[in-house]
Amino acid sequence: MTKSELSDAERAELHSDAISICQTLIRIPSVNYGDGKGNEAAVAAKVVELLLEAGIDSEIFESAPGRCNVIAHIKGVDEKRPGLVVHGHLDVVPANADDWSVDPFSAEIKDGMIWGRGAVDMKNMDAMIIAIFRMWARKGIKPARNIVLAFFADEEAGSLFGSRWMVAKHPEVFKGCSEAISEVGGFSVTVAGDKRLYFIEAAQKGIHWMRLSASGRAGHGSMMNPENALTRLSEAVSKVGNYEWPQRYTKTVKVLFNKIAEVTGKKYDEKDLRPLLEEIGPMARMIGATLQNTANPTMLEAGYKANVIPQSASAVIDGRFLPGLENELNQTIREIIGPDITVETITHDIALEVDFKGDLVESMNRSILAFDPEGIPVPYLMSGGTDNKALSELGIIGYGFSPLQLPSDLDFMALFHGVDERVPVDGIKFGVNVLEEFLRNS
């Protein structure tokens, strides 16, 4: 296919629709509280309505009451080619309105930004997808190959009612698809003053959330007790939290840091890449976590009265492992805590890493360069995870590609699940341009 040739009026229409849809979706509070407590029904119905306005049929798959996934099939020019899954999620994390400077579900436009829960994670991408396919349907434009549009439930709490359920119960929906794109990739990071790297997600850490438990002898709080479960647990948790994990560099990390060194003119030393983190500003908090396994204590539970030594105590550890290093994480935790602490898996998910090459990657790169000729697309490893993990069980190779051009001083990663979440209006305009170009030609 050739480069998109939208007129100025058509492009302005696309921008306006994407912005308006983003606001509309944010104003529907599809909050996921975890433990099965969520409801995407209203936002799913709105997605169906928005698509149908342009003549696009879609279907809601309800995995449990109120837990809704939306699927639409778009026919491409070459229907014999393997298809592409373009997916987003409809749920958002909770927001405490008292902490925000605006109503978190107002979708107010202020200071050139759309503010609201989901503006970044990830109703901006949902809106761009919907706006593009609405325009195409009205103008009779077809993508190069078949596309499955998927808007999942429950991504923010393990995807059990969303992509995991769809893959297990309705794999036929994705039949014939070989690749996928979704969130947290294609965004710009400014380095060396004015050079923009576009981080495309090509790898994800795996997840092992575990509960550590200690038992001891219950007793009166005023008496001596060397078998205090809380003391035993606290010592184990402290060891885990203070452990310095060894540096482990995957192929994706090496490619990214090679490019950071090249662009900034700084030294690339594969023995220790950490000095280069300072070149990427606030992104270092997330990228730094991809240089090693991590295990962070997040929850403690013990006791019921101030003067009673409890018989048991437990803690939750958020463990994240690099591709290929799950055993190292688990074995190290076991060695750190000692034999008297038990370990129970709460949640587990795989790590992913795919090659940053091939036709799909080249198409992503070209689409960015079409609208930012000086941009530099690079792969990165994400410290969290996306619904691409579930789709990988069907052999579908996924990337994070929800493009945004961001102001150089915006702490983008802090906005994910953060207070005053917001996305630049100009970033959405750039993103929908790039995404339309990519989808038309991929």
CORPEHU-V913352 format. One record per residue. N is the residue number from 0. SS is DSSP state (A for helix, B for strand, O for the rest). PSI is psi in degrees with one decimal (NA if undefined). NEAR is the number of other C-alpha atoms within 8 Angstrom. Layout:
n:ss:psi:near
N:SS:PSI:NEAR
N:SS:PSI:NEAR
//
This chain:
n:ss:psi:near
0:O:156.0:5
1:O:168.5:4
2:O:142.0:6
3:O:135.6:7
4:O:54.1:4
5:O:141.6:7
6:O:167.2:6
7:A:-39.6:6
8:A:-41.4:7
9:A:-39.9:8
10:A:-39.8:10
11:A:-38.6:8
12:A:-41.9:8
13:A:-45.2:12
14:A:-48.3:11
15:A:-41.1:8
16:A:-42.6:9
17:A:-43.0:17
18:A:-45.9:12
19:A:-42.7:8
20:A:-40.2:11
21:A:-46.1:15
22:A:-43.1:12
23:A:-44.3:9
24:A:-39.5:11
25:A:-36.0:15
26:O:-5.9:9
27:O:104.6:9
28:O:83.0:8
29:O:65.2:12
30:B:133.9:11
31:B:112.5:15
32:O:-2.1:10
33:O:172.3:8
34:O:33.6:5
35:O:-0.3:7
36:O:91.1:7
37:B:167.0:13
38:O:111.7:13
39:O:9.9:15
40:A:-47.1:9
41:A:-43.2:9
42:A:-34.0:12
43:A:-42.3:14
44:A:-37.8:8
45:A:-39.4:9
46:A:-44.8:10
47:A:-44.0:13
48:A:-45.4:8
49:A:-40.0:10
50:A:-42.1:14
51:A:-30.4:10
52:O:-27.0:8
53:O:9.7:10
54:O:16.7:8
55:O:118.9:10
56:O:141.6:9
57:O:168.7:11
58:B:140.0:8
59:B:129.0:10
60:B:112.2:8
61:B:112.5:9
62:B:-23.7:10
63:B:165.5:7
64:O:118.3:6
65:O:-10.3:9
66:B:100.4:15
67:B:135.0:17
68:B:141.7:15
69:B:132.0:15
70:B:134.4:13
71:B:145.8:11
72:B:126.7:10
73:B:121.0:8
74:O:137.2:10
75:O:177.1:11
76:O:-47.1:9
77:B:94.8:8
78:O:-5.7:10
79:O:-18.1:5
80:O:150.4:7
81:O:142.2:11
82:B:169.5:13
83:B:131.6:13
84:B:124.2:13
85:B:111.2:12
86:B:151.8:13
87:B:175.9:13
88:B:152.0:12
89:O:-15.7:15
90:O:158.4:15
91:B:160.8:13
92:O:162.2:11
93:O:159.8:8
94:O:127.8:7
95:O:107.2:6
96:A:-30.5:8
97:A:-23.6:5
98:A:-15.8:6
99:O:155.2:10
100:O:-10.1:6
101:O:166.1:10
102:O:120.9:9
103:O:-8.8:13
104:O:24.5:10
105:O:-23.3:11
106:O:35.4:15
107:O:140.2:9
108:B:118.0:8
109:B:136.4:7
110:O:35.9:4
111:O:14.9:8
112:B:150.8:10
113:B:120.4:14
114:B:139.0:16
115:O:157.4:16
116:O:123.2:17
117:O:-6.7:12
118:O:-37.4:16
119:O:-40.1:12
120:O:90.9:11
121:O:42.8:13
122:A:-16.3:15
123:A:-45.0:15
124:A:-42.5:10
125:A:-44.5:14
126:A:-41.5:13
127:A:-42.5:14
128:A:-50.6:11
129:A:-43.5:13
130:A:-41.3:12
131:A:-48.4:12
132:A:-25.0:9
133:A:-46.2:13
134:A:-45.7:10
135:A:-43.0:10
136:A:-39.5:12
137:A:-28.3:9
138:A:1.6:6
139:O:26.2:6
140:O:136.4:7
141:O:145.9:10
142:O:172.2:13
143:O:-27.5:12
144:B:173.0:15
145:O:142.3:16
146:B:135.4:13
147:B:119.6:15
148:B:125.6:12
149:B:126.3:12
150:B:106.1:13
151:B:155.1:15
152:O:164.0:15
153:O:20.0:17
154:A:-30.2:14
155:A:-1.5:10
156:A:35.5:10
157:O:-6.3:6
158:O:15.6:13
159:O:-30.5:10
160:O:3.9:14
161:O:-112.5:15
162:A:-36.7:15
163:A:-43.7:10
164:A:-42.0:12
165:A:-43.0:10
166:A:-38.5:12
167:A:-41.3:7
168:A:-26.6:6
169:O:56.0:8
170:A:-22.0:10
171:A:-24.2:5
172:A:-33.2:7
173:A:12.4:8
174:O:133.4:6
175:O:-2.9:6
176:B:140.7:11
177:B:-16.7:10
178:B:162.7:11
179:B:154.5:14
180:B:150.9:14
181:B:-143.8:16
182:O:171.2:12
183:O:56.1:10
184:O:156.2:14
185:O:10.3:14
186:B:152.2:13
187:B:144.3:12
188:B:119.4:12
189:B:127.6:11
190:B:162.1:12
191:O:35.2:8
192:O:-49.5:5
193:O:10.1:6
194:B:129.8:11
195:B:115.7:11
196:B:137.8:12
197:B:109.9:13
198:B:113.2:13
199:B:123.5:15
200:B:119.9:15
201:B:1.3:17
202:B:154.6:14
203:B:143.1:15
204:O:153.2:17
205:B:167.7:16
206:B:132.4:13
207:B:95.6:13
208:B:128.8:13
209:B:150.6:13
210:B:121.7:12
211:B:134.2:13
212:B:141.5:12
213:B:146.2:14
214:B:158.0:10
215:O:-152.6:10
216:O:121.6:11
217:O:154.2:9
218:B:-178.9:10
219:B:138.1:8
220:O:-14.4:8
221:O:-7.5:5
222:O:161.7:6
223:O:138.4:4
224:O:94.9:7
225:O:-3.3:4
226:O:43.3:7
227:O:115.6:14
228:A:-37.3:14
229:A:-38.0:12
230:A:-44.7:7
231:A:-45.6:11
232:A:-44.4:15
233:A:-40.7:8
234:A:-42.2:8
235:A:-44.3:12
236:A:-41.1:11
237:A:-41.6:8
238:A:-42.2:10
239:A:-47.3:13
240:A:-28.5:9
241:A:0.3:6
242:O:135.4:6
243:O:106.4:4
244:O:142.3:7
245:O:150.2:6
246:O:133.8:7
247:O:118.5:7
248:O:119.7:8
249:O:172.1:8
250:A:-37.1:6
251:A:-43.6:14
252:A:-42.0:13
253:A:-41.8:10
254:A:-46.7:10
255:A:-48.7:11
256:A:-28.6:11
257:A:-42.8:9
258:A:-40.0:9
259:A:-44.6:11
260:A:-42.4:12
261:A:-46.0:8
262:A:-35.4:10
263:A:-11.8:9
264:O:15.3:6
265:O:165.5:9
266:O:137.0:6
267:O:112.9:9
268:O:104.9:6
269:O:-10.7:6
270:O:-27.3:4
271:O:104.8:7
272:O:-5.1:10
273:A:-34.2:6
274:A:-25.8:6
275:A:-13.2:13
276:A:-32.8:11
277:A:-14.9:7
278:A:-15.9:9
279:A:15.0:11
280:A:-137.6:7
281:A:-20.8:8
282:A:-18.3:11
283:A:-28.7:10
284:A:-41.7:7
285:A:-46.1:10
286:A:-34.3:12
287:A:-32.9:10
288:A:-9.9:10
289:A:4.9:13
290:A:-0.4:10
291:O:164.0:13
292:O:156.8:15
293:B:153.1:11
294:B:107.4:10
295:B:124.3:9
296:B:134.2:11
297:B:-22.6:8
298:B:147.0:7
299:B:143.8:8
300:B:123.0:7
301:B:146.7:9
302:O:163.4:10
303:O:-4.4:6
304:O:147.2:5
305:O:-29.2:6
306:O:20.6:7
307:B:119.1:11
308:B:121.9:12
309:O:154.1:15
310:O:-22.8:11
311:B:160.0:12
312:B:149.7:15
313:B:158.4:12
314:B:153.7:14
315:B:134.1:12
316:B:128.3:13
317:B:97.2:13
318:B:135.9:13
319:B:128.1:14
320:B:146.6:15
321:O:156.8:14
322:O:125.5:13
323:O:-0.5:6
324:O:27.3:9
325:A:-44.0:10
326:A:-37.1:7
327:A:-42.2:7
328:A:-51.8:13
329:A:-42.3:8
330:A:-38.7:8
331:A:-44.9:8
332:A:-44.6:9
333:A:-42.5:9
334:A:-38.3:7
335:A:-45.3:9
336:A:-19.6:12
337:O:173.9:8
338:O:-16.2:6
339:O:-3.6:6
340:O:130.2:13
341:B:152.0:8
342:B:127.7:8
343:B:130.8:7
344:B:127.8:9
345:B:-50.1:8
346:B:140.1:8
347:B:138.5:9
348:B:155.0:8
349:O:160.6:8
350:O:156.3:14
351:B:146.6:11
352:B:124.3:10
353:O:158.5:8
354:O:140.9:6
355:O:65.9:8
356:O:170.8:7
357:O:175.7:6
358:A:-41.2:7
359:A:-43.3:8
360:A:-42.8:9
361:A:-36.6:9
362:A:-40.0:11
363:A:-45.9:11
364:A:-46.0:9
365:A:-38.0:9
366:A:-35.5:12
367:A:-46.8:12
368:A:-24.3:11
369:A:-28.6:8
370:A:-6.1:9
371:O:82.4:7
372:O:-22.4:7
373:O:3.0:7
374:O:155.7:11
375:B:98.5:9
376:B:134.8:11
377:B:152.1:11
378:B:153.9:13
379:B:160.9:12
380:B:128.5:14
381:B:138.0:13
382:O:-22.2:11
383:O:-148.7:7
384:O:166.2:10
385:O:-179.4:8
386:O:-6.5:10
387:A:-25.4:13
388:A:-45.0:12
389:A:-45.0:10
390:A:-26.7:13
391:A:-24.0:10
392:O:-19.1:8
393:O:9.1:8
394:O:15.2:7
395:O:124.7:11
396:B:124.5:11
397:B:149.3:13
398:B:155.3:13
399:B:112.9:13
400:O:84.1:13
401:O:80.4:14
402:O:140.5:13
403:B:134.2:11
404:O:122.4:11
405:O:149.3:11
406:O:144.6:5
407:O:-24.3:6
408:O:8.7:4
409:O:125.3:6
410:O:83.5:8
411:A:-45.6:9
412:A:-29.0:8
413:A:-17.5:7
414:A:-21.3:12
415:O:115.5:9
416:O:11.4:9
417:O:170.2:7
418:O:143.8:8
419:O:41.9:12
420:O:135.7:15
421:B:156.8:12
422:B:137.4:12
423:B:134.9:10
424:A:-44.6:10
425:A:-30.3:8
426:A:-39.2:11
427:A:-40.0:16
428:A:-46.2:10
429:A:-45.7:12
430:A:-42.8:13
431:A:-30.8:15
432:A:-49.7:10
433:A:-44.2:13
434:A:-39.2:13
435:A:-43.3:10
436:A:-45.3:11
437:A:-49.2:12
438:A:-32.1:9
439:A:-29.5:11
440:A:-0.4:11
441:O:NA:11
//
